[in-house]
Amino acid sequence: MEYGIQRRTIYLTPPTDPDLTWVFDLFDQEFVWQMFGLPGPGKLRIMRAYRTGDLVLGILRRVEDRRRTGFVVMFPPSGDFDFWEFGYAIPDPKDRDAFSALSATDAMAHYMFEHLHVEAMGWRTRAGNRAADAVVRRLGYKPFGTWKVDGDEYTFYRLDREGWAKRRKKLDAGERRFNSGLGDTFLTLSEPPFEPHPLSSTALGTPMSGAAAEGEALSQGDQAADGAEPASDAEDV
């Protein structure tokens, strides 16, 4: 990312050097490289892809305390897929909630569709990852196939510009009904250090406020979203 994007109680920022070290090191932890569908520790692989400009990377932070909680990464189109593929990770279980995941994915979709003007985004979820499936469905992604990759079964989803326009319309309606105080559904943070805008008392009242503004209720089991599997098996990553 070249600048930050705020969506209610979370915001994405370009990575600093310490952020990059943190992200790269995470890819040598088994729970991360397995979640991203890598065959083994992936630090060097992800580092190389980022250094060559093959990834879009945003650091996920909470507005309330500016604390870093995770990262969002976009992998470029590859093979038969014409879309940028989404993945994210929130390493600490205490930081995992589906509402932050929804807001983070919406913020990155806004950046990709409305700032970088890509034509489509995609997502894959591994069989049994109920939390990731719940997030994907609520974002408007449409399933288009299920395949096995390296022995694991994945469902693949795609969101085009028309689908994003529908999602954006829903988000805008929620912002009008439950005003966040940002002045818009998304706020561009254009200058370092990419400080977020303070929220209204309504937006800060409950961790569910961002999702409630969109009329989205998640079951208790769906609220522990830790991440989603991207196209990390692409040849150029």
N, C-alpha and C positions, 0 to 999 in steps of 0.2 A: 504494500500500500504506500501511496505517496503522501497521504494525509489521513486524518482521523474522521470517523463517522460515529455520532452518538445516536443511540436509540433508547430513549427513556433511561432506565437505571443502569445500562451498560454502555460501553463505548469501545470501539476498535481503534488502535493506533498503529502506525508504522513501527517495526521493531527497532529498538536500540541495540547496540552491541551486546550489552548484558542479556537482553531479551533473546537475541539470536543464540548466544551460548546456552541459555536455558532450554530453548526449543530443540536445538541440535542434540544436547545431552539427553533430553527426554526420549529421542528416537533410539537410544541405546538401552532403554528400559523395556523389558519384555512386554509389559502390558500395553505399551504404546505401539511398538513395532508390530505386535500381533494384531492390535485393533486396526492398524492401517494396512493390514494384509501383506506385510513384508515378510520374507522368509527368515530373517534374522536381524540383528542389530543394524539400524539404518542411519546412523549419524552421518557417515561420510556420503551416503547416497543423497540424503536430503540436503546436506550442506552443498554438495556439488550442484544439485538442481536449483537451489536458491541463488548461488553465486553466478550461474549462467543465465539467470533471468527467467527460469522456467516455472516459477511459482509466484502466486500472489499470497502474501502472508500478513495477517493482522493479529495483534496482541489484544486479547480480551481483558477488559478491566471493569471494575465496578465503580459507578459514579460516586457512591457514598463515601468510600475511603480511598479511591484511586488504586486499589489493590489489583495486581495482576492475578487472574484466575485461570487463564487458559490461552489457547490460540486457535485461529481459524486459518485454514490453508486452502487455496484453489489450485488444482492441478490442470494443466492445459489439455486441450483436445488431443486424442491419440487414437490410432487404429481406426476402428469403425465408428467411434464416438465423436460427434461434432460439438460437444459441449465442454465447458470448464467444469471440472468435478470438485465437489465440496467435501471437506473433512474438517473436523474440529476435535480438540481434546481439552478436557478439564480434569487435570490430574488428581486434585484433592477431592475425595468424596464429599467433604463438608461444603464445597463450593458448587456442587452439582444440583441444578434444578432446571426443569424443562423450560421455564419461563425465560431464564437467562439464555438458554440455548436458542429458543425461538427468536429472541431479540437480536442475538449475535448473528444468526443466519439471515435474518431480514436485513440487518445492517450491511452484511457483506453482499447480499443480493442487490441492494440499492447501489452499492459501490460498483459492482460488476456491470449491471444493466444500465444504470443512469449516468455513470461517470466514465466507465471504460467501454460502454456500448457493445458488450458481447451479445450474441444472438441467443444463447441458451446456456443453462447451467444444469448439472446433473448430480446425482447422489447414488450411492449404493449402500445397502444395509445387509449385514450378514444375518443369516437365518438365526432367529432367536433373540436378536437385539430389539426387544420390544420398545424400549425408550426411544431409540433412533427412528424406528418406524413411525412412532407417534408424532415425533417432530416433523418428519418428512411429509406425512399426510396433511398436517395442518398448514404447511407452507405452500400447498397447492401443487406439489410435484406429482406427476402421473407415472405409474409403473409401466414399463414397456417390455420387461423380460426378466427371466431368472436364469442364471447360469452358474456353473461351478468354476471357481478360480482357485488354483492351487489347492484343490481338495475341499474348499469351503463353498457353500451355496450362498449366492447374493441375489437380492432383488435390485434391479436398476430402475432409477427414476429420472425424469427429465422435466425441466421447466423452461418454457420459451418466453419470449417477450410478451406475448398475449397473456400467458398465465401469470407473469409477474405483474402486469397491469391490473389484473383482477385482484391479486394479493395486495398491491399498493392501494387500490381503491378501498379495500376493507380496512387497511391500516389507517388511512386518512380519515375514514369515518370514525374509527375508534379514537383518534387524536382529537377530533372535533368534540366528541362526546365526553372524553376524559382528558382534559387539557393537561399536557405535561409541563407547560411553561417554556418549552423549547422554541415555540413559534412555528414549528413544522414537525412532521412525522419523523424526519431525520435531520440532524444538524451536522454540517460539515465543519470539522475542526481543522482549519487550514494552516495554522502556524505552530511550530514547536513551542512549548512542550505538549501541545494538543490537549489542553485542559478542558474538561467537560463543563457544560453549562449547568448551574444549579436547577433542580427540579421543583415543581410546585408541591405543596403539601399533599395534594391528591395522589400524585405519582409516587411519592415516597411513603405513602401510608401503609402499603403492604407489598411484599415481594410478588404478589399475584397481579398487581395493578396493570402491568404492561399487557399481560394476557387477557385480563378482565376487560380492558379497553377494546379488545378485539372480539369479545364474546367467546373466548376459547377456554374451555375447562379441560384439564388433564386429570386423568385418574392418578391416585397415589402412586401406583406402580410405574407410571410413565414419567414421574418427576425426577428420576435419578439419572438423567441423560448424561453420559460421560463422554460420548464422542460418536463419530460416524465414520464409516470406512470410505476412503477416497480411491481415486485411480492410481494408487501408489505402485501398481505393478506395470505401469506404462514403461516402455523401453527407455524413454528419455529421462526418467527419474531414478 
